[in-house]
Amino acid sequence: MNGGGPNYISPFNTDKAKYMGPLSVVTYEGPKNSENQMHGKGKVLFANGSTYEGELQNDMLNGYGVLTDTVAGSVYSGEFKDDMRHGQAVFSFNGCKYEGEYKENKRHGKGKETDADGNIFDGQFENGDFVRGKVFYSNDDIYVGEFKDDARHGQGKFIRFEDGEEFEGMWEDDVFKG
């Protein structure tokens, strides 16, 4: 399972760092507030070729928007809060897709990830990691249970498709312990 792709790095981290580096703003089309900050629905082109189209507030991504990262090859369509992915979203990257909740730039809450191999992780994410739920493997095996560090870990049930054999009990680092 992929770890969720690259984190979004804000071009607006501090007043001194505004508009510097590969995510510096090249062009902005849209309204500005009385302090000449990007504010409202707008379009942003960054120096690295990435784009953002959506809601901004006081020079920060806030509300719904679409961030297309040309360097990472990813597209994030969803909610932002204070320049961070935060709320409901769909994130596509490197042949993977995540649909679900974000909190402070990390997958957090209910979500569903389909990895590049076609495995589907459907359940609960915490601080960017899949921690429990159902996994539908591309070879038709199924696992329902807990995860830790991208491995079956804790209470769970694995059903092997090829012979229907079931393994239910404790798992540790992807190994069935009984």
Solvent accessible surface area in square Angstrom, and as a share of the most:
residue,aa,sasa,rsa
1,M,58,0.26
2,N,51,0.26
3,G,57,0.55
4,G,7,0.07
5,G,24,0.23
6,P,62,0.39
7,N,88,0.45
8,Y,21,0.08
9,I,119,0.60
10,S,15,0.09
11,P,7,0.05
12,F,12,0.05
13,N,99,0.51
14,T,78,0.45
15,D,121,0.63
16,K,181,0.77
17,A,42,0.32
18,K,48,0.20
19,Y,91,0.35
20,M,127,0.57
21,G,49,0.47
22,P,95,0.60
23,L,29,0.14
24,S,18,0.12
25,V,32,0.18
26,V,85,0.49
27,T,69,0.40
28,Y,39,0.15
29,E,115,0.51
30,G,41,0.40
31,P,70,0.44
32,K,104,0.44
33,N,38,0.19
34,S,122,0.78
35,E,129,0.58
36,N,108,0.55
37,Q,35,0.16
38,M,7,0.03
39,H,63,0.28
40,G,27,0.26
41,K,150,0.64
42,G,6,0.06
43,K,101,0.43
44,V,4,0.02
45,L,68,0.34
46,F,2,0.01
47,A,56,0.43
48,N,42,0.22
49,G,31,0.30
50,S,1,0.01
51,T,57,0.33
52,Y,1,0.01
53,E,96,0.43
54,G,10,0.10
55,E,63,0.28
56,L,5,0.03
57,Q,88,0.39
58,N,68,0.35
59,D,6,0.03
60,M,58,0.26
61,L,0,0.00
62,N,22,0.11
63,G,26,0.25
64,Y,113,0.43
65,G,0,0.00
66,V,49,0.28
67,L,13,0.06
68,T,46,0.26
69,D,36,0.19
70,T,78,0.45
71,V,114,0.65
72,A,30,0.23
73,G,53,0.51
74,S,6,0.04
75,V,58,0.33
76,Y,2,0.01
77,S,31,0.20
78,G,1,0.01
79,E,71,0.32
80,F,7,0.03
81,K,108,0.46
82,D,69,0.36
83,D,7,0.03
84,M,67,0.30
85,R,7,0.02
86,H,49,0.22
87,G,21,0.20
88,Q,104,0.46
89,A,8,0.06
90,V,55,0.32
91,F,6,0.03
92,S,43,0.28
93,F,3,0.01
94,N,98,0.50
95,G,71,0.68
96,C,7,0.04
97,K,87,0.37
98,Y,0,0.00
99,E,76,0.34
100,G,7,0.07
101,E,64,0.29
102,Y,8,0.03
103,K,97,0.41
104,E,98,0.44
105,N,21,0.11
106,K,90,0.38
107,R,5,0.02
108,H,53,0.23
109,G,10,0.09
110,K,125,0.53
111,G,4,0.04
112,K,83,0.35
113,E,0,0.00
114,T,46,0.27
115,D,11,0.06
116,A,72,0.56
117,D,107,0.55
118,G,35,0.34
119,N,24,0.12
120,I,50,0.26
121,F,8,0.03
122,D,43,0.22
123,G,13,0.13
124,Q,56,0.25
125,F,0,0.00
126,E,63,0.28
127,N,101,0.52
128,G,11,0.10
129,D,62,0.32
130,F,1,0.00
131,V,27,0.16
132,R,112,0.41
133,G,18,0.18
134,K,101,0.43
135,V,0,0.00
136,F,78,0.32
137,Y,49,0.19
138,S,72,0.47
139,N,94,0.48
140,D,81,0.42
141,D,16,0.08
142,I,55,0.28
143,Y,0,0.00
144,V,66,0.38
145,G,13,0.13
146,E,73,0.33
147,F,15,0.06
148,K,115,0.49
149,D,113,0.58
150,D,62,0.32
151,A,16,0.13
152,R,39,0.14
153,H,50,0.22
154,G,10,0.09
155,Q,89,0.39
156,G,4,0.04
157,K,65,0.27
158,F,23,0.09
159,I,54,0.27
160,R,71,0.26
161,F,129,0.54
162,E,151,0.68
163,D,85,0.44
164,G,43,0.42
165,E,80,0.36
166,E,94,0.42
167,F,47,0.20
168,E,109,0.49
169,G,10,0.10
170,M,97,0.43
171,W,14,0.05
172,E,83,0.37
173,D,98,0.51
174,D,65,0.34
175,V,85,0.49
176,F,69,0.29
177,K,122,0.52
178,G,55,0.53
